[in-house]
Amino acid sequence: MAEHSFQAPKGTRDFYPTDLALRRRIEHAWRSASVDFGFDEIEGPTFEHLELYTAKSGEGIVSELFSFRRAGGENDYALRPEFTPTLARMVAAKAGGLPTPVKWFAIPMMYRAERPQRGRLREFGQWNIDLLGLEGAAVDVEVIGVAILALERLGLTARDVQVRLSHRVVIGRVLAALGVAAEKASDAMTLLDRRDKLDAAEFQKRAEALGLSTEAVQRFDAVARAAQPLAQSFDALAKSIGVEVDAFSALEEIRVAAEHAGILEWCTVDVGIVRGLAYYTGTVFEIHEISGAERAIAGGGRYDGLVELFGGPKMPACGFGMGDVVLANVLSDRGLLPKDPATLLPQPDAFVISAGGDADRFVAPLVRRMRMAGLHARTSYKATRNVGKLLSDANKVRARFAIIIGAEIADGRVALKNLASGEQQWIALDDVVTACARIACAS
Ligand code: HAM
C-alpha cells in the first residue's frame, strides 16, 4: 500500500501533455499578437516584497495574497498576484535608459488565494500587455487592439466577446452630477465596482451612506447598468442618467480612435465598469463573453501615476491582463478547441521501422541523421519486427512518413511510405533525410 497519497493543492492545475499543448496554443496566439504589434517580451520574479502590492493594488488583491517570510528572515514577501507592480518597478528602475515608448508583454503565472470556482483559480497564466510613455485615446485603443487580434486568432469574433469600456474621468463626472461629493468619489467607485455582488437593499443602503438622495440612488443604479455599443451616440445615455453629454467626451475620443483602428464593432460602453484595482486613472475596460455568464476574460486600463509612485519619472501607461482560465472556458464552450487535443501534440516527420535481421543496425544512425537535420524522428522501443504492428504505432503518433528498412537495404534502399495517402516509394538510404526534409519544408 502506498505510504502517502498526494493531491495537487486546491486551485492549481496539473498540465499533462495535451493540457499543456492547449495552453501553449493560447500562449502562441498571445505571443504572436504581441510581437506583430511591436511588443517585446519580459519576465520578472515570481515573488516580490509584500509592500509592492500593498502600495497601490487595492484591497481586493491584497486580501488574496499568498504572503510569507523566509525561515529566520525579517522581510515579508508575496507570490505575485498580478504583474503590473513588477512592471512599474522595472520601468521606474531604468526609465531614463529605456527607449520610449516602452512596449512590453509578459506571460507569467500568477497566484491569488481566492476561493477556487469556475474561471477562478489560485494559480493561473496571465498575458500582460503594457504600453508606457504615451498618452491619448489612440494608445488605449492600440492596447485593446492587441487583445482583439489574439482573440481573433483563436477563432473568436465580435459576436462572441465584447470589450466593455468605461473611463474613470467620465465616471467621476457622472458621480459629481449625481451629487456625490469629491471626497466620496472613490467610495462611490468602489460601490459601483461591487454592484453585481450586492443585493438591491444593500446597494441602496451603501449609496445613501454616500449622501445620495433616493432619486439619486436610482440614477446611480442606472449608471451601474448603463451599457450600449460604443458606435452609438451618447445623447440618449446622458439623458437617461441625467448628465450633460460632454461628460462622455473622453469616451467619445475612444470611439473615434476605435473607428480608425477598425475595432468599433468589438466595443461596448459600460459605465458600471470601474475595475477594483486602485491604480487606474483613465480608460478602464474588461473583455467579456457576450452572454456575460463567464467572469472577465481580460481587464485593464490606463494607470498614469504608478511608475512615479514607484520612484520613476511621471510616465503615462496603459495595459491589460488576460487570464488563460476563463479564455479556455470560452473557447471550449464555443467549440473552438480541437475535439481531439492529441492533434495539438507535435507531429513526427518520420517513424523509422526495422523489418528485422541486418536492418536493425541502420535504424539508430538514420534516426540520428534525421534529428541532426532538424526533423522530428521516432522509432519503436518494441522488440517486435512485425511491420504491420509498427506501422500502426507510427499512425498512432500521427507520423507523416514511415521509413521501412527491410531486406532491400542490401542494395542501399529503404521504403518511404506516406502514412496519409498510403503511397510508398523506394529511395536510396543516403537520400531519405533530404527527401523528408524537402517534404517537411514544403508542408
Ligand atoms: P485583473 O482584472 O485583476 O487585472 O486580472 C486580469 C484577468 O486575469 C482577469 O480578467 C481574469 O481573466 C484573470 N484572472 C484574475 N484573477 C484570476 C484567477 N484567480 N483565476 C483565473 N484567472 C484570473 C490585473 O491583474 C491587472 N494587473 C491587469 C493590467 C495589466 N492592468 C494594466 N496592465
Residues whose N, C-alpha, C, O or C-beta is under 5 A from the ligand:
A	BS01	HAM	E82 F83 T84 R112 E114 G119 R120 L121 F124 Q126 N128 I129 A296 I297 A298 G299 G300 G301 G319 F320 G321 M322 G323 V325 V326
